[in-house]
């Protein structure tokens, strides 16, 4: 798909309170490519949904 090429980096870092900070970075070739993905595919909302599902999964795993 045109403009869909990007690199993604996910970083996990320990927090002083015992939690974990998750940082998700997408690196696009240009601002135009980024804007295309955000507008056409709803990437920002998709990323939020994915991280929320991940958080729910981790909480569920911690309880079992």
VOSEBA-770910 format. One record per atom (N, C-alpha, C, O): residue number from 0; atom name; x, y, z. Coordinates in pm, 1 decimal, decimal comma, padded with zeros to 6 digits. Each point is the difference from the previous one (the first is absolute). Example, Ala and Ser with C-alpha at 12.3 -4.5 7.8 and 13.67 -1.06 7.14 Angstrom:
residues 2
num = 0; atome = N; px = 01319,0; py = -00569,0; pz = 00780,0
num = 0; atome = CA; px = -00089,0; py = 00119,0; pz = 00000,0
num = 0; atome = C; px = 00090,0; py = 00120,0; pz = 00000,0
num = 0; atome = O; px = 00103,6; py = -00001,9; pz = 00066,5
num = 1; atome = N; px = -00138,6; py = 00106,9; pz = -00138,5
num = 1; atome = CA; px = 00082,0; py = 00119,0; pz = 00006,0
num = 1; atome = C; px = -00077,0; py = 00109,0; pz = 00073,0
num = 1; atome = O; px = 00050,9; py = 00110,8; pz = 00016,9
This chain:
residues 64
num = 0; atome = N; px = 00084,1; py = -00117,0; pz = 00000,0
num = 0; atome = CA; px = -00084,1; py = 00117,0; pz = 00000,0
num = 0; atome = C; px = 00088,9; py = 00123,8; pz = 00000,0
num = 0; atome = O; px = 00096,6; py = 00005,7; pz = 00076,1
num = 1; atome = N; px = -00126,0; py = 00090,5; pz = -00157,2
num = 1; atome = CA; px = 00084,3; py = 00119,9; pz = -00011,4
num = 1; atome = C; px = 00007,6; py = 00077,3; pz = 00131,4
num = 1; atome = O; px = -00101,0; py = 00019,2; pz = 00067,8
num = 2; atome = N; px = 00219,8; py = 00024,1; pz = -00033,3
num = 2; atome = CA; px = 00018,1; py = 00081,5; pz = 00119,8
num = 2; atome = C; px = -00002,9; py = -00075,8; pz = 00130,4
num = 2; atome = O; px = 00011,2; py = 00060,1; pz = 00106,8
num = 3; atome = N; px = -00026,2; py = -00191,6; pz = -00113,6
num = 3; atome = CA; px = -00014,6; py = -00077,5; pz = 00123,0
num = 3; atome = C; px = 00133,1; py = -00052,1; pz = 00053,3
num = 3; atome = O; px = 00001,7; py = -00076,0; pz = 00096,9
num = 4; atome = N; px = 00107,2; py = 00114,4; pz = -00157,0
num = 4; atome = CA; px = 00130,0; py = -00046,0; pz = 00046,9
num = 4; atome = C; px = 00050,0; py = 00086,7; pz = 00114,6
num = 4; atome = O; px = 00013,2; py = 00121,7; pz = -00013,1
num = 5; atome = N; px = 00014,3; py = -00186,5; pz = 00125,0
num = 5; atome = CA; px = 00052,5; py = 00071,2; pz = 00116,0
num = 5; atome = C; px = 00069,4; py = -00100,1; pz = 00090,3
num = 5; atome = O; px = -00020,9; py = -00120,9; pz = -00010,4
num = 6; atome = N; px = 00103,1; py = 00173,1; pz = 00098,1
num = 6; atome = CA; px = 00062,6; py = -00082,0; pz = 00103,5
num = 6; atome = C; px = -00069,0; py = 00029,9; pz = 00131,5
num = 6; atome = O; px = -00037,7; py = 00114,2; pz = 00026,3
num = 7; atome = N; px = 00021,3; py = -00215,0; pz = 00055,3
num = 7; atome = CA; px = -00060,6; py = 00017,1; pz = 00131,5
num = 7; atome = C; px = 00097,2; py = -00047,5; pz = 00106,3
num = 7; atome = O; px = 00067,9; py = -00101,4; pz = -00016,3
num = 8; atome = N; px = -00062,4; py = 00176,1; pz = 00124,8
num = 8; atome = CA; px = 00082,6; py = -00036,3; pz = 00114,7
num = 8; atome = C; px = -00088,1; py = 00000,7; pz = 00123,8
num = 8; atome = O; px = -00074,9; py = 00094,9; pz = 00023,4
num = 9; atome = N; px = 00084,0; py = -00200,7; pz = 00055,5
num = 9; atome = CA; px = -00072,8; py = -00007,0; pz = 00126,5
num = 9; atome = C; px = 00103,1; py = -00015,3; pz = 00110,6
num = 9; atome = O; px = 00079,8; py = -00093,8; pz = -00000,2
num = 10; atome = N; px = -00082,4; py = 00186,6; pz = 00094,2
num = 10; atome = CA; px = 00094,5; py = -00001,3; pz = 00111,7
num = 10; atome = C; px = -00074,7; py = -00026,6; pz = 00130,0
num = 10; atome = O; px = -00107,6; py = 00055,0; pz = 00023,3
num = 11; atome = N; px = 00164,8; py = -00138,7; pz = 00060,0
num = 11; atome = CA; px = -00053,4; py = -00028,7; pz = 00132,7
num = 11; atome = C; px = 00103,0; py = 00046,7; pz = 00102,1
num = 11; atome = O; px = 00117,5; py = -00035,6; pz = -00009,2
num = 12; atome = N; px = -00161,2; py = 00114,9; pz = 00106,0
num = 12; atome = CA; px = 00091,6; py = 00052,0; pz = 00101,3
num = 12; atome = C; px = -00062,7; py = -00014,2; pz = 00138,2
num = 12; atome = O; px = -00118,5; py = 00027,8; pz = 00018,7
num = 13; atome = N; px = 00198,9; py = -00071,1; pz = 00077,6
num = 13; atome = CA; px = -00046,2; py = -00009,1; pz = 00138,5
num = 13; atome = C; px = -00025,0; py = 00139,6; pz = 00054,7
num = 13; atome = O; px = 00075,4; py = 00093,6; pz = -00026,2
num = 14; atome = N; px = -00182,2; py = -00082,1; pz = 00102,3
num = 14; atome = CA; px = -00033,0; py = 00125,0; pz = 00068,4
num = 14; atome = C; px = 00030,5; py = -00015,2; pz = 00148,8
num = 14; atome = O; px = -00005,7; py = -00111,1; pz = 00052,7
num = 15; atome = N; px = 00038,2; py = 00221,1; pz = 00016,3
num = 15; atome = CA; px = 00033,3; py = -00007,5; pz = 00142,6
num = 15; atome = C; px = -00111,9; py = -00059,3; pz = 00085,9
num = 15; atome = O; px = 00026,8; py = -00058,7; pz = 00104,9
num = 16; atome = N; px = -00152,0; py = 00073,9; pz = -00148,9
num = 16; atome = CA; px = -00113,1; py = -00050,4; pz = 00078,9
num = 16; atome = C; px = -00027,4; py = -00148,3; pz = -00024,8
num = 16; atome = O; px = -00098,6; py = -00054,1; pz = 00050,1
num = 17; atome = N; px = 00186,5; py = -00012,5; pz = -00128,3
num = 17; atome = CA; px = -00017,6; py = -00141,7; pz = -00028,4
num = 17; atome = C; px = -00074,8; py = -00027,7; pz = -00128,9
num = 17; atome = O; px = -00011,5; py = -00115,1; pz = -00042,1
num = 18; atome = N; px = -00038,8; py = 00218,7; pz = -00019,9
num = 18; atome = CA; px = -00070,3; py = -00016,3; pz = -00127,1
num = 18; atome = C; px = 00096,4; py = -00004,3; pz = -00116,7
num = 18; atome = O; px = 00121,9; py = 00000,6; pz = 00017,1
num = 19; atome = N; px = -00178,4; py = -00005,0; pz = -00133,5
num = 19; atome = CA; px = 00079,1; py = -00002,3; pz = -00122,3
num = 19; atome = C; px = -00052,0; py = 00106,8; pz = -00094,8
num = 19; atome = O; px = -00120,3; py = 00009,4; pz = -00024,5
num = 20; atome = N; px = 00211,4; py = 00070,5; pz = -00028,4
num = 20; atome = CA; px = -00035,3; py = 00099,6; pz = -00100,4
num = 20; atome = C; px = 00018,5; py = -00063,9; pz = -00137,1
num = 20; atome = O; px = 00104,9; py = -00057,2; pz = -00029,6
num = 21; atome = N; px = -00209,6; py = 00067,9; pz = -00054,8
num = 21; atome = CA; px = 00006,9; py = -00050,8; pz = -00136,8
num = 21; atome = C; px = 00000,0; py = 00119,9; pz = -00093,8
num = 21; atome = O; px = -00089,3; py = 00084,5; pz = 00005,4
num = 22; atome = N; px = 00190,8; py = -00078,1; pz = -00091,7
num = 22; atome = CA; px = 00009,7; py = 00107,5; pz = -00097,6
num = 22; atome = C; px = -00004,2; py = -00062,7; pz = -00139,0
num = 22; atome = O; px = 00080,7; py = -00087,1; pz = -00032,6
num = 23; atome = N; px = -00174,7; py = 00132,0; pz = -00047,5
num = 23; atome = CA; px = -00018,5; py = -00051,1; pz = -00135,2
num = 23; atome = C; px = 00031,3; py = 00113,2; pz = -00097,6
num = 23; atome = O; px = -00063,2; py = 00105,5; pz = 00004,3
num = 24; atome = N; px = 00160,2; py = -00127,8; pz = -00091,6
num = 24; atome = CA; px = 00040,6; py = 00101,5; pz = -00097,8
num = 24; atome = C; px = -00010,3; py = -00056,3; pz = -00140,8
num = 24; atome = O; px = 00044,5; py = -00111,4; pz = -00027,6
num = 25; atome = N; px = -00103,8; py = 00189,9; pz = -00060,2
num = 25; atome = CA; px = -00004,7; py = -00034,1; pz = -00142,2
num = 25; atome = C; px = 00084,0; py = 00102,3; pz = -00074,5
num = 25; atome = O; px = -00013,3; py = 00120,4; pz = 00021,9
num = 26; atome = N; px = 00098,5; py = -00167,9; pz = -00108,5
num = 26; atome = CA; px = 00089,1; py = 00087,2; pz = -00075,8
num = 26; atome = C; px = -00035,7; py = -00011,3; pz = -00147,6
num = 26; atome = O; px = 00025,3; py = -00102,3; pz = -00063,7
num = 27; atome = N; px = -00084,6; py = 00209,2; pz = 00010,0
num = 27; atome = CA; px = -00044,0; py = 00002,9; pz = -00139,0
num = 27; atome = C; px = 00104,5; py = 00069,1; pz = -00086,2
num = 27; atome = O; px = 00082,8; py = 00076,4; pz = 00049,4
num = 28; atome = N; px = -00088,1; py = -00104,4; pz = -00178,0
num = 28; atome = CA; px = 00093,8; py = 00061,8; pz = -00093,9
num = 28; atome = C; px = -00023,4; py = 00149,9; pz = -00014,6
num = 28; atome = O; px = 00092,8; py = 00075,5; pz = -00028,9
num = 29; atome = N; px = -00216,8; py = -00033,1; pz = 00049,1
num = 29; atome = CA; px = -00032,4; py = 00142,4; pz = -00014,3
num = 29; atome = C; px = -00124,7; py = 00032,0; pz = 00080,8
num = 29; atome = O; px = -00072,9; py = -00089,7; pz = 00042,5
num = 30; atome = N; px = 00049,7; py = 00217,9; pz = -00022,0
num = 30; atome = CA; px = -00121,8; py = 00045,8; pz = 00067,8
num = 30; atome = C; px = -00121,9; py = -00039,2; pz = -00082,7
num = 30; atome = O; px = -00104,0; py = -00036,0; pz = 00055,1
num = 31; atome = N; px = 00116,9; py = 00043,0; pz = -00186,7
num = 31; atome = CA; px = -00111,9; py = -00036,7; pz = -00087,3
num = 31; atome = C; px = -00037,3; py = -00147,4; pz = 00016,9
num = 31; atome = O; px = -00118,2; py = -00034,4; pz = 00003,4
num = 32; atome = N; px = 00219,4; py = -00052,7; pz = 00007,3
num = 32; atome = CA; px = -00027,6; py = -00142,5; pz = 00023,8
num = 32; atome = C; px = -00070,3; py = -00020,0; pz = 00133,2
num = 32; atome = O; px = -00095,6; py = -00076,8; pz = 00009,7
num = 33; atome = N; px = 00143,3; py = 00146,1; pz = 00092,6
num = 33; atome = CA; px = -00062,7; py = -00011,5; pz = 00132,5
num = 33; atome = C; px = -00145,0; py = 00046,7; pz = -00005,2
num = 33; atome = O; px = -00089,4; py = -00067,6; pz = 00050,9
num = 34; atome = N; px = 00066,6; py = 00182,3; pz = -00111,9
num = 34; atome = CA; px = -00135,5; py = 00054,4; pz = -00007,8
num = 34; atome = C; px = -00093,5; py = -00093,7; pz = -00076,0
num = 34; atome = O; px = -00116,5; py = -00015,3; pz = 00036,5
num = 35; atome = N; px = 00168,0; py = -00047,1; pz = -00142,1
num = 35; atome = CA; px = -00080,9; py = -00094,5; pz = -00077,2
num = 35; atome = C; px = -00045,6; py = -00115,9; pz = 00087,5
num = 35; atome = O; px = -00117,4; py = -00037,1; pz = -00001,9
num = 36; atome = N; px = 00208,8; py = -00019,4; pz = 00077,6
num = 36; atome = CA; px = -00032,8; py = -00114,7; pz = 00085,4
num = 36; atome = C; px = -00096,7; py = 00040,8; pz = 00111,1
num = 36; atome = O; px = -00094,3; py = -00072,9; pz = 00030,7
num = 37; atome = N; px = 00117,9; py = 00188,4; pz = 00028,8
num = 37; atome = CA; px = -00088,4; py = 00046,0; pz = 00108,0
num = 37; atome = C; px = -00140,2; py = 00025,9; pz = -00052,4
num = 37; atome = O; px = -00097,8; py = -00040,8; pz = 00062,6
num = 38; atome = N; px = 00086,9; py = 00107,3; pz = -00175,4
num = 38; atome = CA; px = -00132,5; py = 00036,5; pz = -00054,1
num = 38; atome = C; px = -00070,3; py = -00117,4; pz = -00066,5
num = 38; atome = O; px = -00120,1; py = -00018,9; pz = 00019,6
num = 39; atome = N; px = 00192,4; py = -00059,9; pz = -00097,7
num = 39; atome = CA; px = -00061,9; py = -00107,1; pz = -00077,2
num = 39; atome = C; px = -00032,5; py = -00122,1; pz = 00084,9
num = 39; atome = O; px = -00105,7; py = -00061,1; pz = -00016,1
num = 40; atome = N; px = 00195,5; py = 00026,0; pz = 00105,4
num = 40; atome = CA; px = -00015,1; py = -00123,9; pz = 00075,4
num = 40; atome = C; px = -00031,0; py = 00020,4; pz = 00147,7
num = 40; atome = O; px = -00015,0; py = -00097,6; pz = 00073,5
num = 41; atome = N; px = 00005,1; py = 00221,9; pz = -00028,8
num = 41; atome = CA; px = -00031,4; py = 00025,3; pz = 00140,6
num = 41; atome = C; px = 00106,9; py = -00051,7; pz = 00093,8
num = 41; atome = O; px = -00030,7; py = -00056,4; pz = 00105,0
num = 42; atome = N; px = 00156,1; py = 00075,5; pz = -00142,4
num = 42; atome = CA; px = 00112,1; py = -00058,3; pz = 00074,4
num = 42; atome = C; px = 00005,7; py = 00045,0; pz = 00145,2
num = 42; atome = O; px = 00032,1; py = -00080,5; pz = 00087,5
num = 43; atome = N; px = -00061,8; py = 00205,1; pz = -00060,0
num = 43; atome = CA; px = 00008,8; py = 00048,9; pz = 00138,5
num = 43; atome = C; px = -00101,3; py = -00072,4; pz = 00088,8
num = 43; atome = O; px = 00033,5; py = -00044,2; pz = 00109,9
num = 44; atome = N; px = -00157,1; py = 00032,4; pz = -00157,9
num = 44; atome = CA; px = -00101,9; py = -00071,2; pz = 00077,9
num = 44; atome = C; px = 00034,1; py = -00147,9; pz = 00011,5
num = 44; atome = O; px = -00020,2; py = -00061,0; pz = 00105,0
num = 45; atome = N; px = 00071,6; py = 00003,8; pz = -00212,4
num = 45; atome = CA; px = 00039,5; py = -00140,5; pz = 00002,9
num = 45; atome = C; px = 00109,7; py = -00026,8; pz = 00101,0
num = 45; atome = O; px = -00002,5; py = -00101,4; pz = 00069,8
num = 46; atome = N; px = 00099,3; py = 00192,2; pz = -00061,7
num = 46; atome = CA; px = 00108,4; py = -00016,0; pz = 00097,2
num = 46; atome = C; px = -00054,2; py = 00007,5; pz = 00142,7
num = 46; atome = O; px = 00038,9; py = -00079,1; pz = 00085,9
num = 47; atome = N; px = -00128,4; py = 00174,0; pz = -00061,4
num = 47; atome = CA; px = -00060,6; py = 00011,4; pz = 00134,1
num = 47; atome = C; px = -00076,9; py = -00127,3; pz = 00035,7
num = 47; atome = O; px = 00011,4; py = -00050,8; pz = 00111,5
num = 48; atome = N; px = -00089,2; py = -00000,3; pz = -00206,5
num = 48; atome = CA; px = -00076,5; py = -00122,2; pz = 00025,5
num = 48; atome = C; px = 00092,7; py = -00117,7; pz = 00028,5
num = 48; atome = O; px = -00025,3; py = -00079,3; pz = 00090,7
num = 49; atome = N; px = 00131,6; py = 00068,4; pz = -00167,8
num = 49; atome = CA; px = 00095,1; py = -00109,4; pz = 00019,5
num = 49; atome = C; px = 00065,5; py = 00007,2; pz = 00137,0
num = 49; atome = O; px = 00012,0; py = -00101,5; pz = 00068,6
num = 50; atome = N; px = 00030,8; py = 00221,6; pz = -00028,0
num = 50; atome = CA; px = 00063,8; py = 00014,5; pz = 00131,2
num = 50; atome = C; px = -00098,6; py = -00024,9; pz = 00113,2
num = 50; atome = O; px = 00037,3; py = -00056,0; pz = 00103,0
num = 51; atome = N; px = -00162,8; py = 00096,8; pz = -00120,5
num = 51; atome = CA; px = -00101,7; py = -00027,2; pz = 00102,3
num = 51; atome = C; px = -00025,2; py = -00150,1; pz = 00012,8
num = 51; atome = O; px = -00013,9; py = -00051,2; pz = 00111,0
num = 52; atome = N; px = 00008,0; py = -00019,6; pz = -00224,2
num = 52; atome = CA; px = -00018,2; py = -00145,5; pz = 00004,0
num = 52; atome = C; px = 00120,1; py = -00067,7; pz = 00065,1
num = 52; atome = O; px = -00015,1; py = -00096,1; pz = 00075,4
num = 53; atome = N; px = 00133,2; py = 00146,6; pz = -00104,9
num = 53; atome = CA; px = 00121,9; py = -00054,4; pz = 00060,3
num = 53; atome = C; px = -00002,4; py = 00018,6; pz = 00151,3
num = 53; atome = O; px = 00035,2; py = -00091,4; pz = 00074,5
num = 54; atome = N; px = -00076,3; py = 00208,8; pz = -00029,4
num = 54; atome = CA; px = -00009,2; py = 00027,5; pz = 00143,8
num = 54; atome = C; px = -00100,7; py = -00093,8; pz = 00065,9
num = 54; atome = O; px = 00026,4; py = -00054,0; pz = 00107,5
num = 55; atome = N; px = -00140,1; py = 00034,7; pz = -00170,5
num = 55; atome = CA; px = -00101,4; py = -00091,3; pz = 00054,0
num = 55; atome = C; px = 00054,4; py = -00142,5; pz = 00008,4
num = 55; atome = O; px = -00023,8; py = -00070,2; pz = 00098,3
num = 56; atome = N; px = 00095,8; py = 00028,2; pz = -00200,3
num = 56; atome = CA; px = 00060,4; py = -00132,7; pz = -00001,6
num = 56; atome = C; px = 00099,5; py = -00015,1; pz = 00115,2
num = 56; atome = O; px = 00000,1; py = -00101,9; pz = 00069,1
num = 57; atome = N; px = 00084,5; py = 00203,0; pz = -00048,2
num = 57; atome = CA; px = 00099,1; py = -00008,2; pz = 00106,8
num = 57; atome = C; px = -00064,7; py = -00005,6; pz = 00138,3
num = 57; atome = O; px = 00045,0; py = -00074,8; pz = 00086,8
num = 58; atome = N; px = -00149,2; py = 00153,1; pz = -00066,6
num = 58; atome = CA; px = -00071,0; py = -00002,9; pz = 00128,3
num = 58; atome = C; px = -00062,0; py = -00138,3; pz = 00021,4
num = 58; atome = O; px = 00006,3; py = -00054,6; pz = 00110,1
num = 59; atome = N; px = -00065,4; py = -00001,2; pz = -00214,2
num = 59; atome = CA; px = -00060,9; py = -00132,9; pz = 00010,6
num = 59; atome = C; px = 00106,5; py = -00104,6; pz = 00033,0
num = 59; atome = O; px = -00022,3; py = -00086,9; pz = 00084,3
num = 60; atome = N; px = 00136,0; py = 00094,8; pz = -00149,5
num = 60; atome = CA; px = 00109,3; py = -00096,4; pz = 00026,1
num = 60; atome = C; px = 00051,8; py = 00013,4; pz = 00143,8
num = 60; atome = O; px = 00033,4; py = -00100,3; pz = 00063,1
num = 61; atome = N; px = -00026,7; py = 00220,8; pz = -00012,0
num = 61; atome = CA; px = 00052,0; py = 00022,5; pz = 00136,0
num = 61; atome = C; px = -00094,8; py = -00056,5; pz = 00105,3
num = 61; atome = O; px = 00042,7; py = -00034,3; pz = 00110,2
num = 62; atome = N; px = -00171,3; py = 00024,6; pz = -00143,8
num = 62; atome = CA; px = -00097,9; py = -00049,3; pz = 00095,3
num = 62; atome = C; px = -00009,5; py = -00152,8; pz = 00003,1
num = 62; atome = O; px = -00067,3; py = -00056,1; pz = 00086,4
num = 63; atome = N; px = 00133,2; py = -00010,0; pz = -00178,5
num = 63; atome = CA; px = -00008,5; py = -00147,0; pz = -00005,2
num = 63; atome = C; px = 00128,8; py = -00065,6; pz = 00037,2
num = 63; atome = O; px = 00008,8; py = -00122,8; pz = 00000,4
